[in-house]
Amino acid sequence: MSLVETRSRPLLGLILTGQFMAILDVSIVNVAAPTIQADLAASGAELQLIVAGYTIAYAMLLVTGARLGGRSGYRRWFLAGLAVFTVASLLCGIAPGAAALVAFRLLQGAGAALMVPQVLSLIQVAVPQAGRARALGIYAAVISLAAVGGQILGGLLVTLDLFGTSWRPIFLVNVPIGLVLLWLGARNLPADEPRPGRGLDLPGLLTLSLATSLVVVPLVLERGWAVMIAGGLVFAGFVVIQRRVAHPLIPGHLLRVPGLVAAGVAIFGVMAVYGGFLFSNALHLQNDLRDSPIRAGLTFVPMAAAFALVSLNWKRVPARLHRRLIVSSSVVVALGLVALAAVFSGGGHGLPYLLIVLAVIGAGMAGAFSPLMTVALARVAPADAPDASGLLAMMLQLGQVVGVAAFGTLFLSSGSISITMVCLAATAFASAVAASATSPSATR
């Protein structure tokens, strides 16, 4: 009996739980952000780094994590990343101040960057083609449930204030889960099959990490346009390096896979909208509308339910319509965001319209994101799975951190949730344009 037949289901359960934890730690901080800011007297920039620092490190190191997994084994690096993530979660939970919490969040993001790329790689190589779209639909549903589950769990833990610990359990909850996953992973993950012939491309790693830092960090801190321009120049240097090294982080032939680049750009846009949406709305509900953390978290339940429902059922749409589904879903997200701006323009919650619009946005995001992941990976050879997984995971997480930084900065500086929603809608329309360039037959 093959590995797929005997181990794909428990394997999916194990690795997607790790994925769930990694996504949870983005959203669980969103809803706790006002409490953290008050407790640690954090500035606006420090608060954004507490939220986005995790995804900065995550985005910078994802391609490297994928390359390490492909070079010396998915099992080894999944467990190593999980161990770092678990230790960093403990340190975040006992952080004495804002600066320490930022540092530990960076470490936590580094651990996630080693762990998460192995998830997509294992799905790509361990799940057969016929079941891969279903597995990716579950993957997308896990992302949504983790995002909104983090909002609810974060709100609950902050509201309960267990033993007077305020926001700290939002990080400490990862520790027992991480320890259990480490034990199960050591016993059940398939043995590694290292491929030592694959180089690490240290120059590419350093230039890509530097370029990402130079662009994102000044964006978060609301200063340093010259530094951001320098980041663009460093990225150009990264492109030159990739053409000259023997084992580039992003092989040229991978970028020629039909649908991959267009899908990656669209995924970046969808996740930028997603990250900016969650961050700005969590702050608006608590700071402007005076919701409790738990109420703010529960507000997003319709969005998560719609996302999960569509993620698990979009394959029922005929294959010839998949590209249209992606484009139309992105347009639905944009229209939903415009509608949300109108709902909030009255200065209140706008119930029940708020919940209806959130469900529409969630359905639209799922109708775009889940097929996009399938389009991007449909024609990738198993040998290129680590590189493709790292590239897509980087686009996914970099889009999210840029969304938090750009739209979080817009919301904090303008004080207008409606203006922020309209700008997010424009980004969603841009994603629809990028999605229109994907291969129409890539999901067959």
C-alpha positions as CSV (number, residue, x, y, z in Angstrom):
1,M,0.0,0.0,0.0
2,S,1.4,3.4,-0.9
3,L,2.2,6.3,1.4
4,V,-0.8,8.2,-0.1
5,E,-3.2,5.4,0.7
6,T,-2.0,4.7,4.2
7,R,-0.9,8.1,5.5
8,S,-2.3,11.0,3.6
9,R,-5.3,11.5,5.9
10,P,-3.5,11.5,9.2
11,L,-0.6,13.3,7.6
12,L,-3.1,16.1,6.5
13,G,-4.5,16.3,10.0
14,L,-1.1,16.6,11.6
15,I,0.4,19.2,9.2
16,L,-2.7,21.2,8.9
17,T,-2.9,21.5,12.7
18,G,0.6,23.1,12.5
19,Q,-0.7,25.4,9.7
20,F,-3.7,26.2,11.8
21,M,-1.4,27.3,14.7
22,A,0.7,29.5,12.4
23,I,-2.3,31.3,11.0
24,L,-4.0,31.5,14.4
25,D,-1.1,33.6,15.7
26,V,-1.7,36.2,13.1
27,S,-5.3,36.8,13.9
28,I,-5.3,36.1,17.6
29,V,-3.1,39.1,18.0
30,N,-5.4,41.3,16.0
31,V,-8.2,41.2,18.5
32,A,-5.9,41.5,21.5
33,A,-4.0,44.4,20.0
34,P,-5.8,47.2,21.9
35,T,-5.3,45.3,25.2
36,I,-1.6,44.7,24.4
37,Q,-1.1,48.4,23.5
38,A,-2.7,49.6,26.8
39,D,-0.9,47.0,29.0
40,L,2.6,47.6,27.5
41,A,2.2,51.3,26.6
42,A,3.1,50.4,23.1
43,S,3.3,53.1,20.4
44,G,1.3,52.7,17.2
45,A,4.5,51.6,15.3
46,E,5.3,49.1,18.1
47,L,1.8,47.7,17.9
48,Q,2.0,47.2,14.1
49,L,5.3,45.5,14.6
50,I,3.9,43.2,17.2
51,V,1.2,42.2,14.7
52,A,3.2,42.4,11.5
53,G,6.7,41.4,12.9
54,Y,5.6,37.8,12.9
55,T,4.7,37.9,9.2
56,I,7.7,40.0,8.3
57,A,10.0,37.2,9.5
58,Y,7.6,34.7,8.1
59,A,7.6,36.2,4.6
60,M,11.3,36.8,4.5
61,L,12.3,33.2,5.3
62,L,9.5,31.1,3.7
63,V,11.4,30.5,0.5
64,T,14.5,29.4,2.5
65,G,12.3,27.1,4.6
66,A,11.0,25.5,1.5
67,R,14.5,25.0,0.1
68,L,15.7,23.5,3.3
69,G,12.8,21.1,3.3
70,G,13.4,20.1,-0.3
71,R,17.2,19.7,0.4
72,S,17.3,17.8,3.6
73,G,13.7,16.6,4.3
74,Y,10.3,17.9,5.0
75,R,9.9,16.0,8.3
76,R,13.1,17.5,9.8
77,W,12.3,21.1,9.0
78,F,8.6,20.8,10.0
79,L,9.6,19.6,13.4
80,A,12.5,22.1,13.7
81,G,10.2,25.0,12.8
82,L,7.5,23.7,15.2
83,A,10.0,23.5,18.0
84,V,11.2,27.1,17.4
85,F,7.6,28.3,17.1
86,T,6.6,26.6,20.4
87,V,9.6,28.1,22.3
88,A,9.0,31.5,20.9
89,S,5.3,31.3,21.9
90,L,6.4,30.7,25.5
91,L,8.7,33.7,25.3
92,C,6.0,35.9,23.8
93,G,3.7,34.9,26.7
94,I,6.2,36.1,29.3
95,A,7.6,39.1,27.4
96,P,8.2,42.0,29.9
97,G,7.7,44.8,27.4
98,A,6.8,45.9,23.9
99,A,10.4,45.7,22.5
100,A,10.9,42.2,23.8
101,L,7.5,41.1,22.4
102,V,8.5,42.4,19.0
103,A,11.7,40.4,19.1
104,F,10.0,37.2,20.2
105,R,7.3,37.7,17.5
106,L,10.1,37.8,14.9
107,L,11.5,34.5,16.3
108,Q,8.0,33.0,16.3
109,G,7.7,34.0,12.6
110,A,11.0,32.4,11.8
111,G,9.9,29.2,13.3
112,A,6.6,29.3,11.3
113,A,8.7,30.0,8.1
114,L,10.6,26.7,8.6
115,M,7.4,24.8,9.4
116,V,4.7,26.0,7.0
117,P,6.3,25.5,3.6
118,Q,6.6,21.8,4.4
119,V,2.8,21.7,4.5
120,L,2.2,22.7,0.9
121,S,5.2,20.6,-0.2
122,L,3.8,17.5,1.6
123,I,0.4,18.1,0.0
124,Q,2.0,18.4,-3.4
125,V,4.1,15.2,-3.2
126,A,2.0,13.0,-0.9
127,V,-1.5,13.6,-2.1
128,P,-2.5,12.3,-5.6
129,Q,-3.5,14.6,-8.4
130,A,-7.1,13.6,-8.1
131,G,-7.4,14.5,-4.5
132,R,-5.1,17.5,-4.4
133,A,-7.7,20.1,-5.2
134,R,-9.8,18.7,-2.3
135,A,-6.8,18.9,0.0
136,L,-6.1,22.4,-1.0
137,G,-9.7,23.3,-0.3
138,I,-9.3,21.9,3.2
139,Y,-6.0,23.9,3.4
140,A,-7.9,27.1,2.5
141,A,-10.7,26.3,5.0
142,V,-8.2,25.8,7.7
143,I,-6.7,29.2,7.0
144,S,-10.1,30.8,7.3
145,L,-11.1,29.0,10.4
146,A,-7.8,29.8,12.0
147,A,-8.1,33.4,11.1
148,V,-11.6,33.8,12.6
149,G,-10.9,31.2,15.3
150,G,-8.0,33.4,16.4
151,Q,-10.3,36.4,16.6
152,I,-12.8,34.5,18.8
153,L,-10.2,32.7,20.9
154,G,-8.2,35.9,21.4
155,G,-11.3,37.7,22.4
156,L,-12.3,35.0,24.8
157,L,-8.9,34.7,26.5
158,V,-8.5,38.4,26.9
159,T,-12.1,38.7,28.3
160,L,-11.5,35.9,30.8
161,D,-8.2,37.4,32.0
162,L,-7.1,34.1,33.3
163,F,-5.3,34.5,36.7
164,G,-4.9,38.2,35.9
165,T,-2.7,37.4,32.9
166,S,-4.6,39.6,30.5
167,W,-3.4,39.0,26.9
168,R,-0.6,36.6,27.7
169,P,-2.6,33.3,27.2
170,I,-3.1,34.1,23.5
171,F,0.6,33.0,23.1
172,L,0.8,30.5,25.9
173,V,-2.0,28.4,24.4
174,N,0.4,27.4,21.6
175,V,2.8,25.7,24.0
176,P,0.8,22.5,25.0
177,I,-0.5,22.2,21.4
178,G,3.0,22.5,20.0
179,L,4.4,19.9,22.4
180,V,1.7,17.4,21.4
181,L,2.3,18.0,17.7
182,L,6.1,17.5,18.3
183,W,5.4,14.2,19.9
184,L,2.9,13.1,17.2
185,G,5.1,14.3,14.4
186,A,8.2,12.5,15.6
187,R,6.2,9.3,15.7
188,N,4.1,9.6,12.5
189,L,5.6,11.9,9.9
190,P,7.1,10.0,7.0
191,A,10.9,9.5,6.9
192,D,12.8,12.1,5.0
193,E,14.3,11.5,1.6
194,P,17.1,14.2,1.4
195,R,18.2,15.6,-1.9
196,P,21.7,17.0,-1.1
197,G,22.3,18.1,-4.7
198,R,20.1,21.1,-4.2
199,G,22.1,24.2,-3.2
200,L,20.9,26.8,-0.6
201,D,21.6,29.9,-2.7
202,L,22.9,32.0,0.2
203,P,23.4,35.2,-1.9
204,G,19.8,35.0,-3.0
205,L,18.5,34.4,0.5
206,L,20.4,37.4,1.9
207,T,19.4,39.8,-0.9
208,L,15.7,38.7,-0.8
209,S,15.6,39.0,3.0
210,L,17.2,42.4,2.9
211,A,14.9,43.6,0.1
212,T,11.8,42.5,2.0
213,S,13.0,44.2,5.2
214,L,13.8,47.5,3.5
215,V,10.4,47.6,1.9
216,V,8.1,46.4,4.7
217,V,9.7,47.8,7.9
218,P,9.6,51.5,6.8
219,L,6.1,50.9,5.6
220,V,5.1,49.7,9.1
221,L,6.9,52.6,10.8
222,E,5.4,55.2,8.4
223,R,8.8,56.7,7.4
224,G,11.7,56.1,5.1
225,W,10.6,56.3,1.5
226,A,14.3,56.4,0.5
227,V,14.8,53.1,2.3
228,M,11.9,51.6,0.5
229,I,13.3,52.6,-2.8
230,A,16.6,51.1,-1.8
231,G,14.7,47.9,-1.1
232,G,13.4,47.9,-4.7
233,L,17.0,48.2,-5.9
234,V,18.1,45.4,-3.7
235,F,15.3,43.3,-5.1
236,A,16.5,44.1,-8.6
237,G,19.9,42.7,-7.5
238,F,18.2,39.6,-6.3
239,V,16.7,39.1,-9.8
240,V,20.2,39.4,-11.3
241,I,21.6,36.9,-8.8
242,Q,18.9,34.4,-9.6
243,R,19.9,34.4,-13.2
244,R,23.6,33.6,-12.4
245,V,23.6,31.1,-9.5
246,A,23.5,27.4,-10.1
247,H,20.7,26.7,-7.7
248,P,18.5,29.8,-7.5
249,L,15.8,30.2,-4.8
250,I,13.3,30.7,-7.6
251,P,14.3,28.7,-10.7
252,G,13.5,30.4,-14.0
253,H,11.6,27.4,-15.4
254,L,9.3,27.5,-12.4
255,L,8.1,31.0,-13.4
256,R,7.2,29.7,-16.9
257,V,4.7,27.2,-15.5
258,P,1.3,28.2,-16.9
259,G,-0.8,30.2,-14.5
260,L,1.8,30.2,-11.7
261,V,3.0,33.9,-11.8
262,A,-0.5,35.4,-12.5
263,A,-2.0,33.3,-9.7
264,G,0.9,34.3,-7.3
265,V,0.2,38.0,-8.0
266,A,-3.5,37.5,-7.4
267,I,-2.8,35.6,-4.2
268,F,-0.6,38.5,-3.0
269,G,-3.5,40.9,-3.7
270,V,-6.1,38.7,-2.0
271,M,-4.0,38.3,1.1
272,A,-3.1,42.0,1.3
273,V,-6.9,42.7,1.3
274,Y,-7.3,39.9,3.9
275,G,-4.6,41.1,6.3
276,G,-5.5,44.8,6.1
277,F,-9.2,44.0,6.5
278,L,-8.8,41.9,9.7
279,F,-6.3,44.4,11.3
280,S,-8.3,47.6,10.6
281,N,-11.7,46.1,11.4
282,A,-10.5,44.5,14.7
283,L,-9.3,48.0,15.8
284,H,-12.4,49.7,14.6
285,L,-14.8,47.4,16.4
286,Q,-13.0,47.7,19.7
287,N,-11.6,51.2,19.7
288,D,-14.3,53.1,17.7
289,L,-17.4,51.1,18.4
290,R,-16.3,50.0,21.9
291,D,-16.9,46.3,21.4
292,S,-15.5,43.8,23.9
293,P,-12.8,41.6,22.5
294,I,-15.1,38.6,22.5
295,R,-17.9,40.5,20.7
296,A,-15.4,41.8,18.1
297,G,-14.2,38.2,17.5
298,L,-17.7,36.8,17.2
299,T,-18.6,39.4,14.6
300,F,-16.4,37.6,12.0
301,V,-18.1,34.2,12.4
302,P,-20.3,34.7,9.3
303,M,-17.3,35.5,7.3
304,A,-15.4,32.4,8.4
305,A,-18.5,30.1,7.9
306,A,-19.0,31.4,4.4
307,F,-15.3,31.0,3.6
308,A,-15.2,27.5,4.9
309,L,-18.4,26.5,3.0
310,V,-17.1,27.8,-0.3
311,S,-13.6,26.4,0.2
312,L,-14.9,22.9,0.6
313,N,-17.4,23.1,-2.3
314,W,-16.0,25.2,-5.1
315,K,-14.9,22.1,-7.0
316,R,-18.5,21.4,-7.8
317,V,-18.3,24.2,-10.3
318,P,-17.4,22.8,-13.8
319,A,-13.7,23.1,-14.6
320,R,-14.3,25.3,-17.6
321,L,-15.7,28.0,-15.3
322,H,-12.9,28.0,-12.7
323,R,-11.1,31.1,-14.0
324,R,-14.4,33.0,-14.2
325,L,-15.1,31.9,-10.6
326,I,-11.7,33.4,-9.5
327,V,-12.3,36.7,-11.3
328,S,-15.9,37.0,-10.3
329,S,-15.2,36.2,-6.7
330,S,-12.5,38.9,-6.5
331,V,-15.0,41.4,-7.9
332,V,-17.6,40.2,-5.3
333,V,-15.0,40.9,-2.5
334,A,-14.4,44.4,-3.9
335,L,-18.1,45.1,-4.1
336,G,-18.6,43.7,-0.6
337,L,-15.9,46.0,0.8
338,V,-17.6,49.0,-0.8
339,A,-20.8,47.9,0.8
340,L,-19.0,47.6,4.1
341,A,-17.8,51.2,3.8
342,A,-21.4,52.2,3.4
343,V,-22.5,50.1,6.4
344,F,-19.9,51.8,8.6
345,S,-20.5,55.3,7.3
346,G,-23.4,55.7,9.7
347,G,-21.1,55.5,12.6
348,G,-22.4,52.3,14.1
349,H,-22.5,48.6,13.5
350,G,-25.2,48.7,10.9
351,L,-26.7,45.4,12.0
352,P,-27.8,43.1,10.5
353,Y,-26.3,44.3,7.2
354,L,-22.8,44.1,8.7
355,L,-23.1,40.3,9.2
356,I,-24.6,39.8,5.7
357,V,-21.8,41.8,4.0
358,L,-19.1,40.0,6.0
359,A,-20.5,36.6,4.8
360,V,-20.5,37.9,1.2
361,I,-16.8,39.0,1.6
362,G,-15.9,35.6,3.1
363,A,-17.6,33.7,0.3
364,G,-15.8,35.9,-2.3
365,M,-12.4,35.5,-0.7
366,A,-12.8,31.7,-0.7
367,G,-14.1,31.6,-4.3
368,A,-10.9,33.4,-5.3
369,F,-8.3,32.0,-3.0
370,S,-9.0,28.2,-3.1
371,P,-9.1,27.9,-6.9
372,L,-6.0,30.2,-7.2
373,M,-4.0,27.8,-5.1
374,T,-5.0,24.9,-7.3
375,V,-4.3,26.9,-10.5
376,A,-0.9,27.8,-9.2
377,L,0.1,24.2,-8.3
378,A,-1.8,22.3,-11.0
379,R,1.1,22.0,-13.5
380,V,4.0,22.1,-11.1
381,A,6.1,18.9,-11.3
382,P,6.6,17.1,-7.9
383,A,10.4,17.8,-8.2
384,D,9.6,21.5,-8.1
385,A,7.1,21.3,-5.3
386,P,9.4,22.7,-2.6
387,D,10.3,25.8,-4.7
388,A,6.7,26.4,-5.9
389,S,5.4,26.0,-2.3
390,G,8.0,28.4,-0.9
391,L,7.2,30.9,-3.6
392,L,3.4,30.8,-3.1
393,A,3.8,30.8,0.7
394,M,6.0,33.8,0.4
395,M,3.5,35.6,-1.8
396,L,0.7,34.7,0.6
397,Q,2.5,35.9,3.7
398,L,4.2,38.9,2.1
399,G,0.8,40.0,0.8
400,Q,-0.6,39.7,4.3
401,V,2.2,41.7,6.0
402,V,2.0,44.4,3.3
403,G,-1.8,44.5,3.9
404,V,-1.4,45.0,7.6
405,A,1.3,47.6,7.2
406,A,-0.2,49.6,4.3
407,F,-3.9,49.5,5.2
408,G,-3.2,49.5,9.0
409,T,-1.1,52.6,8.5
410,L,-3.9,54.1,6.4
411,F,-6.6,53.4,9.0
412,L,-4.4,54.6,12.0
413,S,-3.5,57.8,10.2
414,S,-6.9,58.7,8.6
415,G,-9.1,57.3,11.4
416,S,-11.7,56.4,8.7
417,I,-12.7,52.8,8.3
418,S,-14.8,53.7,5.3
419,I,-11.8,55.1,3.4
420,T,-9.8,52.1,4.3
421,M,-12.5,49.7,3.0
422,V,-12.7,51.6,-0.3
423,C,-8.9,51.3,-0.8
424,L,-9.1,47.6,0.0
425,A,-11.8,47.3,-2.6
426,A,-9.5,48.9,-5.2
427,T,-6.8,46.3,-4.3
428,A,-9.4,43.5,-4.7
429,F,-10.3,44.8,-8.2
430,A,-6.6,44.7,-9.1
431,S,-6.5,41.1,-7.9
432,A,-9.3,40.3,-10.2
433,V,-7.3,41.8,-13.1
434,A,-4.3,39.6,-12.2
435,A,-6.5,36.5,-11.9
436,S,-7.9,37.1,-15.4
437,A,-4.4,36.2,-16.7
438,T,-4.4,32.7,-15.2
439,S,-4.6,29.7,-17.5
440,P,-8.3,28.8,-18.2
441,S,-7.5,25.1,-18.2
442,A,-5.1,25.0,-15.3
443,T,-7.6,23.5,-12.8
444,R,-8.9,20.7,-15.0
